[in-house]
Amino acid sequence: MKTQLTLIAAVSADGFISRGSGVPWKLPIDQHHFRSYTQDRWLLIGRKTYQEMEGWFRPSHHPLVLSQNDNFHPHPGRTVSTVEQAIQLAEEAGEPELVCCGGGLVYQSSMSLADRLIITHVDDYLTEGVRFPAIDSPFWKPLHQQSYPADQNHPYSFTIVHYEPMKSSGSRYSL
């Protein structure tokens, strides 16, 4: 079984995912969407992001932590040294999907292997920080999107967009 690689992220209007640590927005609808989507899934995550999310993981999560540090032993989870290794482990376990949750270097390493993107486009400008890889519009097509206005619980409007690559079926996409 081929495991699908999905990248999920909240991205500012100028292409950033954070100012250096953590998600810079408190958007309850997006947080609920993220938690719902990642529930019961295998996750690919960088060491720093993993440590920021400690305490958040549920027993149904299976985090694969991308790290070059052989002395780092996540609990829960397992350390991997490449994105390809993470995909292979998920495939061997019969998992239909591996969800990449960041950070920046993990997204950069995963983008060329991605089968799907789930991006929350936040109507805010960070002007600096950790960038998300560019979404090349000739190669990615929006499949579904839902927009939300700013309100008393959401200081910024945002749109959650599900993208699929414009590719022939059966092959990994490469930018």
N, C-alpha and C positions, 0 to 999 in steps of 0.2 A: 504494500500500500504506500502510495506517495503521500508524504506529509506536506500539507500546505503551510507555508510560512506567511504569517500575517504580522504587519507592523501596526501597532496602535499607539497614537500619540496625540497630545494637545499641542498645537503649534500657533505661535503668534502671527499676526498679519505680515510681519517682516521676517518670518522663518525661524524663530527661536523656540526652544522647548523649555528653557529655564534661564535664570540669571547666574547659574553656577551650581545650585543644589535645589532639589525639590521642584514641584510644579508651582509656578508663581500665581496661579489663579485658584480661587475657591468657587467652583461652579458645580453645585450639587447635582444637577441633572447629568452633567458629564461624568462626575465621580460615580454616580449610580450606573451609568452606561458602561464605564470602564470595569467596575466590579462585576456587573452582570455578564459582560462579554468574557472576561477572563476566568470566571468561576468554572471549576472542574477542568481547567486546561493546563497543558504544559506551557511553561513560560520561559522565554530566553531573556536574560536580564544581565546587565553589567554589575560588577561587584559593588561599586559605589551606590548605584540605584537599589540594589538588593539590600544594602545596609540601611539606606534611608527608609525602605519599606518594611523593615523587620517589625514583627508584630501584626502585620497586615495579612500575611499569608494564612490561608485556611488549609485544613488537612487535605482537601481535594486538589490543591495546587501542587505542581511538581516543578519547582524552579530549577533551571539549568543556568548556572552563573558563569558568564564568560569572563575568564580571568587568566592571566599568565602567572599568577602567584600560586605555586604548588602547595604552599602552606595554608591556603585559605580553604576551609572546609565548611560550607554552608549547612545549616540545619534549620529548616528542611532544605533539601535540594542536593545538587551535585555540581561540581565544577567541570566546565568544558573549556578547551583551549581554542576552538574555532566554531564558527556558525555551522559549518558543514558537519562537525562532530555532533552538535546539538540536534540538527535535522536527522542525522543517522540514528541517534539514540531514540528519538521520537518515532521514527519509522519502525525500528526494531521492536518497539513497544506497541506498535499498531495504532499509534495516535494519529488521528486525521489532520490535526492542526497543531502548530507550534506558534505561540503568540510572543512576538518581540515587544518588550515594554521599555526599552531604553537601557541606558542613556545614549548620549550622542555618538560615541564611538561604536556602540553596538548597532545603532541604526545605520551608521555609515557602512559597517561591515555586512549588514544584512540586506541593504536595499537592492543590490543586484540579484539577490536570490528570492526576493519577495514575490508572492503570488497574490497578495491582497494588501491594501492599505486601509486602515480605519483612522481617519484624521479628524480631530476636532479643530476647526479653524476658528481661532479666538480673535475677535475684533479689538485687539490691543497691540501696541507696538512696544517691544522690549528694548530695541536698539542695540543690544549686545547680549552676550551670553553664549549658551550652547545651541548650536544650529541643528536643525533637522535637515537631512539631505533634500535637495530640490526635487520637487515632484514634476517631472518632465511631462507636460500636458499632451504632447503627441503620442506618448507611450502609455499614459494612464488615463482611463476614462472613468468618470463618476458613474456609479451604478445606482446609488441611492443617497439621498441627502435629506436632512431634517434641520431646519433653522429654528433658533430660539432667541427671543429678544432679551435685552438687558431688563432686569426688574429688581425688586428689593432684595432678592436672594442671589442674583447673578449680576455682578457689576459690569459685565461685558456681554454683548450679544455674541453668539457663536453658531456654527453650523457643523454638524457631524456628517462627514462624507465617507462613504464606502467606495473605494476605487478598485478596479481590476485592470491588469495590464492588457493592452491591445496586442495579443499574441495568438499564435496558433496553439490549439490545445495540446497538452501532453509534453510541453517542454518548459523548463525554467526560463524565466525572462532575465535578460541581462541588459543593463543600461549601457 
